[in-house]
Amino acid sequence: MNKARRILVSSLSVVLAVGGLGWLGDAAMATRTENAISQQVKQEARLDTTPNVNVSGFPFLLSYANHTFSDLTVGISDITVPTFGLVRSTTVLTKVTVTNEQMSSGVLDGAKAQLIARNVGLDGVSIGHLLGITDLDVSNPYNVSPAGGNVSEAQLMGTPEGFDKPVTVQVKLRLSGPTFKMTPTELIDGPAERQEEIFKDFTLEFDTNTLPMGAQASYVFLSGGTVYFQSQERNVTVHMSDLSPIVAKPEAVPTSDS
């Protein structure tokens, strides 16, 4: 190896080493901030489990310098809620303006957020519990976009009481004010002569204020076999209670075994 090549290889090694150390330092700072926020949310919301916190954006030092989190997500995979059983719950804050002290302490009281979106997800087990169908499977119907609004669609397969094998229906997922309505629209697989009975078995309605999101849902959508409900609030001053993945009215308070 000639001298010029040795110098080039040496220089590249130094650059890679410095870059690697920089990446590790950046990741460490992001992790510290996420852990600090997670502990503060757990304490404020009096949660039995530590929520997952993710601050998006790389490098994190850029967020630190700009005093802005592009997205901050706080979530719990499974928490038990009356009526619904186990649910998935996340709170996502978008474009959060923070100080250096707030980043290091995890206490975000007084920060400004462009948007707070709360999501509560009910999977096949939760929806099956509400319907009384223990083997319910929820999926996207063919050629239906998962994009949400006040109306979405899903395909359900399960064995209602009185049937000896699963049937499959397509349903419409609709929000009408605070009320969620799941209405069968097509029998995909099952005895045609029992369609009326099947449609009744797969019909569901409830008040979204009873979900642990602190407000009625404004969006419903299907993703990965889970029906998600979402509420939104724009241009808010953040309080630590806003970061909790569980923001409930009394009827939706999680049970003690969560």
N, C-alpha and C positions, 0 to 999 in steps of 0.2 A: 504494500500500500504506500503510495507516494505521500509526500508531506501535505499537499493541498487536500488530498482525500481525507487524511487523518484529521486535519483541522476541521473539515466539513462535518465528519462523523462526530467529532468531539462537540462541535457547536450544536448539532442537532440533539445530541444526548442531553446537553445542558438545557436546551429549550424544552424538551420532553419532560425532563425532571422538574423544572420549574412549573410547567403546565400541570403536571400531575399533582404537585404540592398545592398549587392554586386551586385545583378542582377539589382536593380533599379538604382544604380549608373552607372553601365555599360550601361544600356539602355539610361540614361540621357546623357551620354557623346556621344554615337552614334548619338542621336537625335540632339545634338548641332552641331556636325560635319556635319551631313546631311543638317541641316538648313543653316549653314554657306556657304556650297558649293552651295546650291540651290539659295541663294540670290546673290552670286557672278556670277553664270551662268545667272540668270535673268538680272542682270545689264550689263554683258558683251555682251550678245546676244540681249539685248534690247527687251526682251519678254514682252508681255502684261500680261501673266499669270505666276505664279511661278511654275517652273518644279518640279516634284517629284524626289527626290534623295534617293537612297537606297545604303548603304554600307553593303555588305554581310559579314558574319562571326561572330561567337560568341565564346568566349566573345570578345567584341570590344577592351577591354584593351589589348588583345593579339595582335591585329592588330596594336594598338598604340605602343606596346613594340617592335614589329617587323618592324615598319615603312612600313607596306605593307597592302594595301587593296586587298583582293583576287578578288573582283569584285565591281565595282562602276557603278551604273546605273542611268542615268538621262533621264527622260521621260516626254512626254506630251500626254495626252489621245486623245485630239481632237484639231487640229489646221487647219485652212482653207488655202489651197494652190491652186493657180490658176490651172485650168483644172481638178484637182482631187477632189476638195471639201475638206471635213473633212478627215484627215488622223491621224494615230497614229504614233508617232515617239519616238525612244529611242536611246541613245548612251550608249554603255557598254564598260567600260575599265577593262581589266583583268591584275592582278598582277601589281598593281600600287605602285611604291616605293615613299614614301613621308617623309617629315620631320615633327616633332611635330608642328612646326609653321604653316606648310601648313594644317595640320589637324585642328588646332584651328581656323585659319583665313578663311579657305575655298578657298584660292587662291592657285591653284595647278600648276601655271606656273613653268616649270623646272622639274616637276616630271617625272618619267620614267614609261611607260606602255608597257607591253609585247604585248598587242593587243587592238586596238580600233575597235569596230564593230558598225556600224550604221544600224538601222532597221527602215523601213517605211512600215506601214501596211495599206492596202486598204481593207475595208470590203465590204459586199454586196451592201451597199448604194453607196460607191465610185465607184466600178466597174460597178454597174448598171447605174450610172450617165454617165460613159464613153460609155456604150453600148446603152443608151436610154431605159433601162428596169427598171421601177420604183419599181418592187416587187422582185428584184433579191435576191436569197438565195444562199450562197456559203457553201459547206460542203465537207468533205473528202469522196471520193468514197470508196466503200467497199474494204477491204483488201489492202488498199494503205497506206504505211507508210508516216507520215508527215515529215520525214527527207528530207532536202532540198539539192540542188546542183544547177546545171544549168538547170535541168529539174525536174518538179514535176507534180502532177495531181490534179484535183479538179472536183467536181460535181456541176453544176449550174442548178438552177430551177427558171424560171421566165416567164413572159408573154410579148413576143416581140410585137411591133406594128403590127396590122393586125391579131392577134390571140385573141380568146375569152377565153382561159384558159391557165394556165402555161404549159410549156414543160420542159423536163429535159434532159441535155446532160452531157457527160463526156468530159473534156477538158485537153489538155496537156499545162502546163505552162513552157515555154522555154526561156532561155537567149541565145542570139546569139550576142556576143560582147556587145555593149551597148543597144541592142534592146531586148525588151520583146515581146514575141509572145504568145498569147493564142489561141489555135487551137482546135476546137471540133474534137473528135475522135470517139464518139459513141452517137447515139440517144437512150436515155434510155426510155423516155416517150414522145410521140408526134406523129402526123400524118406522117407516113413513106413517103408518097408522097410529103411532103413538107420539107424533110430532107435537101436538098441543101439550101433552104431559111433559115431554122433554123440555120444551121451551119454558114451561113453568118452573121446572127444576133448575134451570140455568138463569133464571131472572133474579136480579139483585138490586136493591136500592137502599141507600143510607145517607145520612147527613154528614158531609165532609168536615163539619165543625167538630165531630167526634174523633177525628184523626189527631194525633199529637203534633199539630203544626201551628196551633194558636190562632188560626183563621181558616175561613173556608177556602177550598182549593179553587184556583183559577185555571189550571191546566191539568189534563190527564193524558198519559201516553204510556205505551208499552215498550219495554226494552228488556231483552234477555230473559223472557218468561216472567217478568215482574211488571205489574201495573203500578205506575208511579203517579202520585198526586203532587201538585206543586202550587204553592202560594208565593206571591212576590210583593216586595215593598221597595220603592225607589227613593234615592236621595235621602239617606237616613244618617243620623248621628248614632254611632254604635254604642251599645251597652253590653257588658259581658253576658247578660242573660240572652241577648240576641244570638249569641254564638252557639247556644245549646242546640244539639240536634233534636231535642225534645222540648217543644214549647206547647204546653197543653192547657186546654180548658179543664175544669174539674172532672168532667166525664171521660177525659182521655188521659188522665194521669197514669204513668206506668206503674205496674205492680211491683211489690217489694222484691220479687225474685228475678228482676231484670239484671 
